[in-house]
């Protein structure tokens, strides 16, 4: 593997978040696995203040970077020096993520094969309590000058890398990691490892086509290349089917993970690819609804509905099959200790069976007040509700830092998505005009509600 060139890189930054913080210093060592071939280092003006704690750690202060080049002034050097190289770093996600983000701010997509010396060290030197650079330096007796400066840490990483790569077994391990765990023999006949490496490390939806151009699988990922590589690295029946059928891969970048989830769901229903199994359902004729009985208790039931019947009921959620609807209701009954009679899961006028086994508090036997029962029933109602009660826009990441994705929910349902520039005013008419219509369904509602619950800080605009 001496013909492969590795760009060993370390950066210093103003903080730990690539989407907020900036690079203050970068060092690059070109290495062939045995010898250092070339070096590069420079301070970078981050165009923002350097926190005191960072200066204490790295020694880099505001005065030192005042006359240093800005990132855009060294971007070409970084591109040219690392071209056709494997990007190597100790915790590569950190360094690679920061550099990609800096390039993204410039409107450029930076992509390189990667190798993490933390992962490589774990394989090469098992059993250590820590694989941080400090601990590995001590363990291997590596001499370091200027720890926590870019070139000092890059030289230490390069020496660590050289020692690990001295063993043939570790060279093979490095090869496997660079190629994302894929064995060339597991790829479709007309695909190479290089074909996979050329896929984007971006968020979006990908389409796997057969030799006749038909879509046989649709998926989504925040990193398309990594996800597709994982498909072909798996030892499963689905992976074998992909290996057999897939001839070409295309993709649509979305920027927004929520848009990717919604577009994936739409495309699976539209194309019905043969390898996909989930999300193919187009009809959701069964529902859970609620009502109040003559005594004022909140009651639930599962029903089959048509479009013209929807307005007659207080619908909470819709499902493709009756057993799924009933299963959700049974789960709520058990969790909130509801009455089986009041959930229409047991017929009759006397106390329900659950009361006799102490799983119902006795509302059906006049042993519990309406107020006490309805307090729990309301909690169950809230947990079962999968229908939007308000109209809103959801504002998420766009394709670039200058753009936002917009998702519209109106009349209780998902209506579509689009994109607007960050410079545009976010009034209702502007946002509505940006929307490309897509059909909503209970599944898209679930996708949106799940995304919002996991990402509570995402911007929403109610109207």
Buried (B, 14 or more C-beta within 10 A) or exposed (E): BEEBBBBBBBBBBBBEEBEEBBBBBBBBBBBBBEEBEEBBBBBBBBEBEBEEEBBEEBEBBEEBBEEBBEBBEBBEBBEEBBEEBBBBBBBBEBBBBBBBBBBBBEEEEBBBBBBBBBBBBBBBBEEEEEBBBEEBBEBBEBEBEBBBBBBBBBBBBBBBBBBBBEEEEBBEBBBBBBBBEBEEEBBBEEBEBEBBBEBBBBBBBBBBBBEEEEBBBBBBBBBBBBBBBBBBBBEEEEBEBBBEBBBBBEBBBBBBBBBBBBBBBBBBBEBEBEBBEEBEBEEBBBBBBBEEEEEEBBBBBBBEBEEEEEEEBEBBBBBBEBEBBBEBBBEBBEEBBBBBBBBBBBEEEEBBBBBEEEBBBBBBBEEBEBEEBBEBBEBBBEBBBBBBEEBBBBBBBBBBBEBBBBBBBBEBBBBBBBBBEEEBEBEEEEBBEBBEEBEBBBBBBBBBBEBBEEEEEBEBBEE
